[in-house]
Amino acid sequence: MFRQFCLFLLIYLPSSLAAESAWNGLVLPGSQKSNALFTPFYVPPGAKPYGSKSPLVLYSGGWEEVFSSNAVSKSLRASSLENASVSFPFTGTGIEWFGNRDNRHGSAKVYLDNKHITDVDLWAAGKKTQRQQRLFAKYDLTPGPHTLKIVNAGGAQGSLIDVDAFVVTSGVTAKVRGGKAPVQHLMLRDDAPQWTLRQQGSSGVGAMQLAIISSTHALLVDKVEHNPLDINGHPAWGALYNLNTDAVKPLNMESNSFCAGGTFLGNGTLINVGGNPVVEDRTSAADFGDLGGLQAIRILDPCTSPTADGCDMYENHDRVRTATPRWYNTVIRINDGSAMIIGGSKKGGWMNNATVNNPTIEYYPPKDIHGSNGLPIPLPLLEETLNSNLFPIAFALPDGTVFIAANRDATIYDWATNTERRLPQIPNGVRVSYPMTGTGVLLPLSPDNNYTPEVLLCGGSDIDDTRAGYDISSQEPASAQCSRMVLNDDGIDAGWQVEQMPEPRIMADAVLLPTGDVLIVNGAATGIAGYGNVQNQVGASNADHPVLTPVLYSPSKPVGSRFSSDGLPRSEIPRLYHSVASLTPRGDVMIAGSNPNLDRSEVAYGTEYRVEWLSPPYMQIDRPEILKTPMKLGFGRSVTIEARLPTDIQDIRAAIMDYGFVTHAVHANSRLVYLKCTREGERTLRIEAPPSGDIYPPGPGWLHVIVQGVPSQGVKIMVGDGSSPPVDRDALENILGNTEADQYETSRGGNGFDDGFSE
């Protein structure tokens, strides 16, 4: 099927797809700033630049001043003499060196505090000089004085090195990039297993979106901005993070993925949908060479390499795109393995309104359903829930329908019949979707109660969304309310059951654990989501008073005893707008992000690249271990797996989990389904797969074995047969014939023939 579809694309793709890239100093045709060259040089607010002529920069061994209008300070210092050196003493937690690359340049040795750190290759093919490039950067220094030394090491093809500028970052506070935080823990008793929190690793890009793609890697996606991680001579906007080594591999993103949604398809391919137009001020087309992302569908084929070699995002806006612009949309996988794309706005902004609202759904691959022939289908819920209805909370339900919550309202949407069943309004005027951002979770599904679904919505705000930004303050309290409902006739009749978290939270993340508990992390106690919109901003943040202590919610405990922060360590890192958290296959929780700013910033609530790992107590004790399992788990099938298990224990459960695609407190597709499980021998378990794609939409999952409440590490397994979702070629052609690529931007065109439907 994959080969046939590739041939289909090859036949119909236009022949003139290649257009000159704006990267590496070339000008993007049609740029609003046609004379501006792309450069990675950027001074984040709160950081300090030092030009090549600064008296603090000390040269030795033959350097000359070169005047250039393309230099940061209209001049730079250059040397072709081997062993010529430059020293720069500074005080801060990070340092960046900017200079040029071309075929005349050689290499340099870099020393920090008299220790050799790395060798930097400055040579680049071609005579076209790549100017103001970030040549070296280090961000995790201990606060205080340091000295950077750069030595010309010559080179086989060139011998030039130069210094254009240095940028010193001091961090948001003295702690922001001051090395790794110590492991923190609290104990319930001296011999009890402990929750631990450690700070380890740097995301390299802003962690706005997060998905675990393999046992070794997490996908991080950001917006177009001046991230420290580079690729092809420009800042990276996406990366693959190695869960074992903390190494970060940049991805070659083409379009602005600011506030995109995402999901895995039934064949394991990940799609990243929607985003932002090209921003024409500080992140302009001439600066970055990015495409508009409003209609983008970015594709990441299944990546199984333990080093992520050969793994990258693919875009082809001429053939693979949404029918309408989607900014702040939610994407979920449904029971046929395809993606439902829900709502959003037609262009970037802040709160949604009738002028820009996109109150529709569409599918990828496109479907000819309800007479749409692939084009968007109106959803009344999204017409009636302005103004705060972006990034709606949505989950596929075990009867094939979809739960959707937006603003103060919720519905059960039957996509097969295009009908809604409205649910009681969320109590007490609490709004749960952007920018009054709450979080939600589908509680664990079990065959013991015939997979009866129950949802939990926590946090948000009761601020009136018709108020103007200048009338809203970052100091107004968020909501501590959690609303829970069983989604059957009796539960809907009973309505929402209200509980209160220990602290109010806006922009929290609800993470399902294999134990069935829900970990709630991140967020703020006051204000709302976003940046640059309300009164009393902190830096640019619309929110304040970060909530630094997680809380655990145990859904099976009696009302009044479900929330606890006992033993949970307090973080030192504010996690506000654009923060994420996800369970990992190990069973710990990866926490990253926070950037309530237009671009990278070093001021209060600035851009946060530190990664934290919150480990439940079960990670410190002997755990069951899955030794062997089938690669696929066909619906309704019974299979055996091998596992290392304690002897003479019958309290054994098995669960298949989707860790979700996480962004803006929406954990799309997050799911835990318990499986029928029987012990058949010392190391043998028989498990029964979910009966259909209604219970677990076909696609990748993580199998856990839980013994007396202690889970194993997760093993990736394909639920279903792993086939591609259905492709309606007539619907696809209808979209392409009735829409244009990048309707608000000029497309550079595609670069290949992969559509993401490989089996």
Order of alpha helices (4+ residues) and beta strands (2+ residues): alpha-beta-beta-beta-beta-beta-beta-beta-beta-beta-beta-beta-beta-beta-beta-beta-beta-beta-beta-beta-beta-beta-beta-alpha-beta-beta-beta-beta-beta-alpha-beta-beta-beta-beta-beta-beta-beta-alpha-beta-beta-beta-beta-beta-beta-beta-beta-beta-beta-beta-beta-beta-beta-beta-beta-beta-beta-beta-beta-beta-alpha
